[in-house]
Amino acid sequence: MTNQYKVLISDSMSDIGLAALRAAPNVEVDVQTNLSPEQLIAIIPAYDALLVRSATQVTAEVIRAGVKLRVVGRAGVGVDNIDVDAATQAGVVVVNAPTGNVVAAAEHTIAMLMAMARNIPQADAHVRAGLWKRNQFMGVEVRGKTLGVVGLGRVAQEVVRRAQGLGMNVLAFDPYVTAEYASQRGVELADLDTLMACADFLTLHVPLTPQTRNLISRERLALMQPTARLINVARGGVVDEEALVEAVESGRLAGAALDVYEQEPLPADSPLRRCPNIILSPHLGGSTIEAQEKVAEDVALQVLDVLNDRPARYAVNAPIIPPKDLELLIPYIDLAERMGRFMKQLGAQGMGDVELTAEGDLAEFDLSFIRAAVIKGMLSDVVSVRVNLVNASLLAEKRGMNLIERKKHQREFAYESLLTLRSTSGAQRWTVRGAILQGEPRIVALNELWVDFPATGHVLLALHNDRPGIIGAVGTILGNADVNISFMHVGRRSPRSEAIMALGTDEPTTPELQARISALPHIQWLKAITL
């Protein structure tokens, strides 16, 4: 039976973008906007997912109240209105839409740049007032001017392409990119102070973090040329607003254009409002029809992925893996979780070191998701909180589990890719190997006894001494109890030596049946596993 989920949308979003979410047969969508914090906390316990834009504050209190909450989706880039740390602790996936409004934000940046260069808002107000004093609005050309770009992420790169098309020279500051990376985009790197001093136009493209708060300070504004102009379509708080007003009003800076603010909506008494050479827009960077459809669609599809136990493409608090890699890794993520559950049911409890080895083609990829899936499988039903790909590593650390990751690029065995789990529980050391064969997850070896059976359903494992009649005796006990066998595989070291028997059954076997099988001659141990 398919699980049913409830999704709350607490900010206005594009209906077209949400179409996939509304069409999902196992999802009920509620739209309730303009909720107070108290109202949101009161209703969130009923929901499995929450979709927001920038208005709703998803605080730690909201996350704690969301006892069923599995995912919070932000239809946009920034997630500073979401307590990501609290979400991670609670095992709630936070997803955003970092690419959907990139072009819109870049175009708005260029629009603001041109509006400043040609004094368009001031000229518009002038004409509407019945005046015609053209000499008051002498502009500047942007061709040949230097654009200083702080941050060289997705939006910034789109801005750079457009600025270069306008004939501008581009300098950039980004401590996280190489000179080669910048050069490939026709950009010269500079330190921040040099950038401030050289820029005719300065545009900001960084998130708001403790390190970037008031990055553009009074001291840095003093480095700029009196003819320079500043644009911020990124995040409020990156610019010291009081210092900016002082710089523009004193003539230390020719002008500024802001789309984002320290406090939103902008307070009525904000000094920014009194300064005619500062152009203001109400956080419109991503406000195009196309962008709003795209960010809503991106976040809706990711919410569906999380609700259906698939990795999200842009999870903020989980490893980011390129989509082409993720498509290949998804079967192995599923296999890894099943192997973790398998290991736990073998009796590998209270383990300290667990070794995960990827061999062959799989060793070429980032194993973060696979690592987390193993932990999820081993800790599910062991800890009281929900275990998922977001909080698995954190929970493992708290329980003293140390998962060691290894890669073998050369194939040791005849599989394109092979996953191996090893753990020690007391005196017992367990080794489980798994692979994807014809698109299906398989267990292919247990303690170096090679065997091949599906990593799904109910499995009886019997370690025994290989003797005639053992397989028949086990089958007879199950048949007399009306338990149907779906598959049977045996792996052995050599004839009449130690062997492992894997029997798939259509239903779980009772403890009484297991006891009868365990009592058969030559059976060393029996394990009932559900995968």
N, C-alpha and C positions, 0 to 999 in steps of 0.2 A: 504494500500500500504506500502511495506517495505521500510524504509529509506535506502538511498544509502550513503556509507561512503568512504572517501579517506584516505589512510594510507601512510605515508612517512617513509621509512626506510633509515636512513642517515649514518649508519655504516654497515660494512659487517657482515652478519649473515648466519647461516646454512639454506639452501633452504629446507632441510628435516624438520627442526624444524618449518619453516614458512608455511608448507603445509596446515594446517587447516585455516590459515588466507587467503591464496591464493584461497582456495576452497570455501570460504564463498560467496554466491551469491550476497550479498549486499555490498561487499567490493572491492574497486579498490586499488591495491598495487603498489606504485611507489618506486623504489630504486634509490637514488641519493646520492652517497657517496662523501667524500672529499669536502663538501661544506664549503665555508668560512662563518663566522658569518653573513656577509652582505647578502650573497646568501640565507642562511637559513631563515633569517628574511623576505626576499623578497618573498619567495614562501610559507611560513608556513600558511598564511591566507587561503589557499585553502584546508587545511587538517584538518581532524577530529581526527587523531591520529598520534603520532610520536614515532618510535622505534629507540633506540640508544644503543650503547655499551658505551665504555669509551671515545671515541674520540670526539664525538659531545658534545659541551657545551650548555646545555639548560638553558639559562640565563633568567632573568626577562624580558629582551627586547624581546626574542623569544616568551615567553609565552604571553606577551601583544600583540604581533603581531598575535598570533594564535587565531584569533577571533572565529573560529569554533572548536578550540582544546578542546577535551574532556578527552583525556588520553595521558600520556607519559609513555612509557614502557622502562625499562632498562634491557637488556638481560644480567643480572649478578646480583651481590649482592649489591655493593656500589652504592649510588645515589649522591655522592658528586659532580658530573658534572651536576646536575639538581637543580635548585633553587626551592626547595620543598615549601618554604614559599610563594613564588610568585604564584606557582601552586595552593596552597590551597586557597589563596585570590581570584584567578580567577575561582575556582571551577573545576580545572583540576585534575583528579585522576593521581597519580604517582604510578606505579606498578613496582616491580622488580621480580627477580627469585632467591630467597635466597637459594634454595636447589639444583638447577640444576648442579652447578659446585662444590658442597661440596667435593665430593670424589676426583675430579681432583685436587683441591687446597690442600687437605690433602696429596695426593700422591706426589705432587710437593714439599711440605714441607719436607716429608721424603726423597725424592730424593736429595734435597739440603743438608739435614742433613748428609746423607751418602757420598755425594760428598765432603763435608768439612772434614768428619772424615777420608776419605781415599785419599784426595788431588787429586781427579780424573781429574778435568779440568787442573790443573797444570801438572800432569803426562802426560796427552794427548798431551799438547803443547810441552812438553819435548821430547817425542818420535817422534813427527812430525818434530821436529828440528834436528833429526838424533842422539839424545843423548840417553844414557842408564845408568844414575847414580841413581840407585834405592834407595840408602841411603838418597837421598834428600827428599824422599816422604814417610817417616815413618808415618803411620797413627795411629789412636786409635780405639779401639773397643767401640761400643755403649752399649753393654751388661753391666748391672750393673751401668751405668752412670745415672745421674739425669737430666731429661728433665724438664725445667721450662716453664710453659705455661701461657702466659698472656692473659686472656680472655678464657672463657670456653663455647663458642657457638658451633654451628653445626660443623664448620670445625675443631675447636680445639678438639672436642670429637672424630672425625674420626682420627685425628693425635694421640691422646692419645691411642686409641685402637691399632694402628699400632706400636706405640712406646713400648707399653706393650708387644706386640708380639715379639719385638726385645730384650726383657729382660730389658727394662729401667724402672727406678723408676720415678714417675711423681709428681711434685709439681705444684700447680696452684694458680694464683692470679685472683680473680674475685669478686669484692665487691657485685655483684648482685646475687650470688648463695649461698646456705647454705652449711654448712659442711656435712650435710646428703646427699644433692644432689651430692656433689663431691665424698663422700665416696662410694655411689652407683656405681660410675664409676671407683673405685679403685684409686682415686686421693686424695692427702692431700692438704688442703688449707694453704696458707701462705701469709703474707703481702708482698708487692712488693719488699721492700728492702731486706728482708730475701731471697726471691726467687732469686733476682739478685746475692746474695752472694753464694747461694748453687748450682746454676745451672751449669752443665757441658755444656749443650746446652740450649739456650733460644729461644723460638719461640713465635712470636707475632700474636694475633688473635683478634684485636680490630678495630673498625671503626675509621676513622679520624674525630675527633670533636675538639672543642676548648680545651676540657679537656685532650684529648689524644695527641694533637700536641706536638712533642718533649718529649713525655712521657719517652722515653729512652734518657735521657739527659747526658751531660758530667759527672755530679755528680753521676748518677746511673751507668753509664758504669764503673766508678772508683770502684764500689762495687764488680764487677765481678772478678772471678779468672783469672789469666793470661792464664790458659789453656782452658778457656771457649770460646764458639763460639755462635754467634747470627744468627738467621734466621728471615727474614721478608718477608712473602708472603701475607701480609694483605693489608696495605695501606701505601703509601709513606707519609712522614711527621710525622709518629709516632716516628721515630728515628732521632736524630740530626746527619745528615750525616757527617758534618765537624768533630764533636766530635768522631764519629765512625772511620773515617779515622785516626785521631790522635791516637786513642787507639790501632788500629791494627798495624799501622806503628811503634809505640813506643814499641810494645810488651806487652802492658797492656791487650791485648786481642789476642787470638790465631787466630781468623778469623771470617768471617761473610759471609752470603749468602743472597743476596737481589734480589727480583723479582719486587719490587715496589719502587718508588722514589718520592722525593719531586716535581721534575719536570720531566714530561714524554713527549716525549722521553728524555732519559738522555743526557744532554748537552755534546758536544764533549770535553769541558774543565773541566768536572766534576772530582774532585780529586779522586772519587771512581774508575775511570778507571785506575789510575796509581798504584793501590794497588793490587798486585798479590794474596794476601791472602783473598781478598774479591771476592767471586764468584758472577757474575752478570748474570741475565737472563731478557729478555725484557717483563716483565709482562705476564708470561706464566701460571700462576696459574690455570686458567680455560681453558687453551688451549688444550683440547683434543677433538677429534671428537665427543665422546659421550656427553661430557659436553656442547659443543656448540649446538648440536642438542637439548639437554634437556632445556637449558636456553631460546633458541629461541622459542621452543614449549610452555614452561611455560608462557612466556610473551605474545606470540601471542594469546593464549587461554584467557588470562586475558583481553587483549585489546578487543577481541570479546565480552567478558562478559560486559565490560563497555559500549561498543557501543550499545549493546542490552539491556541496563538498568538492568544488573545483577551485584551484588556485586563482586568485584575482590578478589581472594583468598589472595593475598599478596599486598594489597594496602598500600603504605608507609604512606600516609597522611589520612588514615581512620582506624577505629578499625580493629585489626586482630582477626578473629574468626576462631577456628578450622574448617576444612572442614566438618567434620561430623555434627557439630552444625549448620554451615551455610546452609547446605542442608535442615535441618528442619526449619530454620528461614526464608528462602526465601519467602514462602507464606505469612508469617506474616509481612515481610518487605513491600510486595506489599499491604497487607491489611492496614497497618499503613499509607502508603502514601494516599490511597483512603479515609481513615477516616479523614486525615488532610484536603484533598480537600473538603470532605463532610462538615466538621466543618466550613471551610471558607465560603462555599456557603450558609450555614444556616444563615450567617450574623455575625459570630464570628470574627469581624475585630477589629484591634487595641487592641487586648487582651494583658494583661501583663502576668499573671500566667496561664499556661496550665498544667493540671495534666494528666500524662500518668500512667495507672495502668495495670500491667500484672498479671493475675490470673491463678492459676493452674500450669500445666506442664511448661508453658512458663516462669514462674517466676524463673525457675532454670537456665536460660540462661542470658548471657550478652545482654543487651537491646540497646547497642550503635547504631546499625544499625536501629533498630525499632524507636528509639528516633529521629535519623536524618531523617528517612523517614516521620515521622509525620510533622516535621518542613518543609521538602521539600514540602509536600502536602499543608500545610497552607500558604507557602510563594510563591509558583509558581504563576506566573502572577501578583504578588504583587510587587516584587522587579524587578529592571531592569536587574540584572545579572542572569545568569543561576544558578539555585539552584540544588545541588545534595548532595549525601551523604558525600562529602568531606567538603563543605563549609557551610552546613546547620546550624550547631551550631554557627558558627561565624556570619552568617547573622542574626540569631535569637537574638544573644546577642546585635548586633548593633541596632536592632529595639526594644530593650527593652523587648523582650519576655523571660520569665523565664519558662522553661519546667521542671516541677517537676516529678521525676520518682518514682514510688512506685511498690512494689511487694507483692502479696498475694499468699503464697504457698498453703494455704488451699482454696479449691474451695467453693465459696459462692453460685454459680449457677451451673446448670447442663451442663457445658461445660468443656472439658478437658483443654482447654486454652481459655482465654477471654481477649480482649484488651478493655480498657475503656478510653475515652478522656473526660475531663471536661474543660470548659473554661467559663470565664465571659466576656461579651461584654455589657458595660453599665449596665442596670438593668436586662438584660437577661442572665440566666445561662443555658448553653447547656451541655448535657451529651449524648455521643454517645458510644454504645458498638458494638464491632465487633468480629467475630469468623471465623475460617476456618471450613466449613462443606462439607464433601465429596470432599475435595480438592479445594473448591471455596470460595472466599472472600464474607462474608455476613455481613450486618448490622442487628443486632438482637435486638437492643433497642434504643429508642430515648426519652430522658427525662423520663426514667423509664417506658415508655410505650413499652411493649415487642412486637416486630414485627420481621419478618424474611424475608429479600429480598436480591437479589444479589447486591453487591457493584460494579455494572458495568452498563454502558449505561446511558440512560435518565430516571430520576425518578421524578414523581410529588409527593410531600408530602403535605397532607392536614390535619391540626389539626382541629377537628370538634367535635360537640356534637353528640354522637351516637343516631341517629334517623332513623326510616324506610325511605327508598327512597333516602338517600344521595348518596350511592354508585351508584345506578342506574342513578341518575341525572348527576353525573360526567361522567359516562360511556356514557350516551346519548350525552352530549356535545362533547366529544372526537370522538365518532362514527360519528356524523353528520359532523364533520370536517375531516373525513377520516384519523384520527390518530389511529393507531392500538395499542392495549394494550397487552403487552407481559406478564405481571404478575400483580396481585393485592393482597395485604396483608393488614390486619387491626389488630391493637393492641388497646385494650381498658382497662380502669381500672375496669369497671363493666358495665353491660347493661345500656344504655341510659346515660352514663357519658362521660367524655372526652376520645377521641379516636384519633388515628393517622392512616391515610390511605396512603399506598405507592403504587403508580401505575407506572409500567414500560411501557415506550412507545418506539416504533421503531424509532421515530424521535423527535427532540425537539418540544416542544409546543410553539406557538407564544404568545407574551404578550397579544394579544387580547383574545385568548382562556383562558389564565390564569386569566385575569380580569373577564371573564364570570363565571369561576368556583368559584373565590373568592367571587362573588356576590350572590352565592347560600345561602339560609338560613342555619344557624348553622355552616358555615365554619368560623373558627377563623383566620386562616392564611394559605397561600399556598406558597410553595417553589418549584421552579424548579431546580433540581440538575443534573449535568452531571458528571459521574464518569468514 
